[in-house]
């Protein structure tokens, strides 16, 4: 679908124009990993499904609003040194 158009360092926007994050890379065929250095990331990688992408130009535009995307993205939890990071679904109420 849009995987071949999505490039590292592209800005990701919600359907309302809200900045969601910046692409780190595609993880597999179905998920976009967002950079943890982005101000909106809070120092953690976050993952969003490629299925959320509406279209790609010089930015990645989602079919969800910014608020919906942030409420439903998955956050990567850091583990103690030597451990492997895990992914958890983050939900905001």
C-alpha positions, 0 to 999 in steps of 0.5 A: 500500500504505502510502505514503499513511500514511507521514508526515515525522518518523514513527519507524521501528521494526524488527519487534523494536521497535528504533529504525531511524530517522525518516522524512525523506520518501518518495522516489518511490513505493517508498522511504523516506528517513530523516533524517540527523540521527537518532542511528542515521544517523551523519550520512547519509541512509539509504533503505529500501524501502516493501515492508519496511513491515508496518504504520503507526500513529503509527509505521512498523513494518517486517517486518524486525528492526532488525538486518536493516534496518540491515544492508540499508538503502542509505546516501547518500554525500556528494560534495565541494562542488558534486557530487551525492550518490549512493546505495550499498547498505550491507552489514554482515557 
